[in-house]
Amino acid sequence: MARATAARLVTAIAEAQAARGGASVVLTGGRNGNALLAALAQAPGRDGVDWSRVDLWWGDERFLPDGDPDRNHTQAREAFLDAVPLDPARIHPMPASDGPHGHDAAAAAAAYAAELAAAADAGGAGGGTPRLPVFDVLLLGLGPDTHVASLFPGHPAVREEARTVTGVLEAPKPPPTRISLTLPAIRSARQVWLLAAGEDKAEAAAGALAADDPFEVPAAGARGRERTVWILDEAAAARLPASARG
């Protein structure tokens, strides 16, 4: 699944560059996200992308010190970032807990929202409040509880509508403090791809595809402006009706 998704992502990035000159991708962490990045680093067609014209953002981050092995940015660097010729100025990690905002997750989230707004203005893609750059592909892993990014079922962060980025306190899985894009920010992307592999994701995938309440099932609220793509392996798709498989 990771290799197939990597090939598909290379094509999507190349198409975006052909159409608009550059591409903007939002990365995800976790088991499936890191497997995808490792596959992307080795993808046969990766040289068809001009990596110096790719902006990389993150959908969420564990609010830990810079370089902590549990940070999504650290894991992405090990799996992918150091393997391709990216422009360092176009890599946009979320703030760390030992950065200028200290342990204030709300301030760190506001800083990342400001960085997104500045990129939107610089790229001519601003307008409206809040302002966001245009994300060509936004990647999300699906949690067994149907969480996406760091938006957990029943958590207040899922209801956030005014901000693009929010600090998440008392998350139900460690670490308890995180930073996350909000559902409105996620839904601004041209395409949202949801990744799930393994039998532990089967119930969540079936439930999310059938649900309509993002507060209880956050993955149900994750959709793209132009396209929403669910990418599942056989085990994760086991509880879907035959008509939903493709």
N, C-alpha and C positions, 0 to 999 in steps of 0.2 A: 504494500500500500504506500509506503514511504517513497519508494522509487517511482511508482506511477504518479504520485502527487508531485514529486519533484519535477518530473518531465512536464507535467501540466503547468506547473508554476513557471518554469523557464519559458514556455510558450506564451503564457499570459504577460510576463514581463516584457518579452521581445515585442509582442503586439502593442503593448502600451507605449513602448519607446518609439515604435514605428509611427504610431498615431500622434503622439504628443511630445516626443523628444526625451522624456524621462519616465520613470515609474516610481510608484510609492507603495511599499508593502508593509503591512503590520504583522510582526512575528508573534508567535505563541510559544510558550515553553511546555514543560511536562514531557511525559513519555512520548507521545505522538509528535509533538512539535519538535523535539530534539532529534527524533528519528528522521523526520522530514529534512531538517537542516543538514544532518550528516549525509543523507542521500543527495541533497542539493549540491553539496560540496564535491560530490563524485559524479554528478549527472553528466552523461555523454554530451548533451547539448548545451552545457553551461556557457561555453565560449561564444554562443550565439547572442549572449547578453552583454551589453556594455555596463559592467558593474559600477563604473565610475559615475553613471547617471541613474543610480538607484538609491532612493531614500528608504531607510529602514527605521521603523518605529516599533514600539511594543504595545501589546494590548493590556498587559498588566505586569506587575513586578512585585517580588517579595521585598519588603522594605528592610533590607539588611545592608551591612557595610559593603562598599565597593570591593569587588573581587571575591566576595563570599561564594563558595561553591554552589549554594542553593539559589543564587540569583539567576534569573532567566538570561540576563545579559552575559554573565560569566559562562553559562552553559552554551549559549549561542556562539560565543567567541571560540570556545574549544571545538565546537562541532562544525562551524561554518565561517565565521567572520574573518578568521586569519587565513582562510584557504582561497579567498577570491580577492581581486584587486578593487576593493571598495574605496570610496573617498571617505576618509575619517570624518569629515565635516557633515557627511550625509548619514551618519550612524547616530541615532537619537535614543540612547538608553534613558530609562526613567531614573530619577534621582536615587541616590543611595542614602542610607541612614547616617552615614558619616560625612555627608556633603554639607553644603552651606545652610541647609534648613534643619540640620540636626535630626532629632527624632520627631519632628513635627510633620506627620504624614500629610496633613491638610495643606501646609505650605508647599511641600514637595509636589503635591498634585497640582496646585495652582501654578507652580513654576513650569510644569510640563504642559499644562493647558496654554500657558503663555507662549511656550516654544512652538506648539502646534499653530497657534494663531499667527505668530510671526511668519511661519513657513507658508501659511495660507495667504497672507498679505504679499509676501515676496514672490509667490508663484502666480499671483493674480487670480487665486481661487477663493479669495475671501468673500465676505458678504454674509449678512445675517449675523445673528448672535446665538450661540457662540460660533467662532470662526474656526474652520478646520481646513487643512490641505485635502486634496482629493486622494483618497486611498484607492489604488487600483484593485488590490487584493488584501483582504483582512483575514488572517488565519486565526482560528479558535480551536482549542482542544475542548472536548466534551468531558466533564467530570461525571463520575458515577451517580452523583446527586443532581445532575443536569446543570451544574454551574458552568459558566463560560467566563473567560478572563478571571477576575476575582470578584465576580458577582454571584453570590450564593443565594439559594432559595430562602425567601423570607427575610433576607438581610436588607436593612434600609438603603444600602447603596444601589440596589436594583431599581428603586423608585426615583433615583436622581434624574431630573429632567433639565435642570438649569445649567449644569456644568458638563464639560466634556471629559474631565478627569476627576476622580474622587479618591480621597483617602479611605481605606477600608480598615476599620478597627474591629477587634474581636471576631475575626474570621473563624469559621468553625474548623479549619484545618491549619496546622502550623505552616509558617509563622503567622501569628494573629494579626499583624499589621502589614498592610499591602497598599499598593496604588493600582488603580484600574481605570481604563476607559469606561465610560458609562454607556448604557444602551443607545442613547441618541448618537453618540460618537460612533459606535459600532455600525449603526444603521446608515451612517453617512457614506460608507464605503460603496464603491461601485459593485464589488463582489465580496461576499462573505463566504468563506469555506469553513465548514465544521468538520473536524477530524475525530474519528473514534475507531479504536482497534481493541479487540479483546472481548471476551464474553462478559467481563465486568461492566462493559459499557452498553450491553444489549438492551437492558431494561430502560436505561436513560435515553437511548436513541429512540426507541419506540415511543416512550412517554413524551419526549420533546416534540416529535413530529406530529403527535396527536393533540398536544396541549395548546391552549390559547391564553394562559395567564402567566406572563413573564415573571411576576412577583414570586410565584410558587415554582415555576419552571423557567429559569432565566434563558436557557437555550432557545425557548420558544420565541423569545423577543429578538434573537440575533438574526437579522436578515439584511441582504444587500439591496441597494437602490435598483440595480439592474439584474442581479442574479444572486441566488443563495444556493450553495452547492454543499450537499452532505457527502462526505467521503468516508465510507465504512469498509472494514474488512468483513469476511464471512461471519466471524463470530459476533461482531458488534451488530450485524444486520439480522441476526438469527430470529429476532422477535418481530421483525417487520412483516407486514402482509406481502404476498408475492407481487401485488400490483405496485408496491412502493420500491421494488428493487430494480436497478438498472445497470 
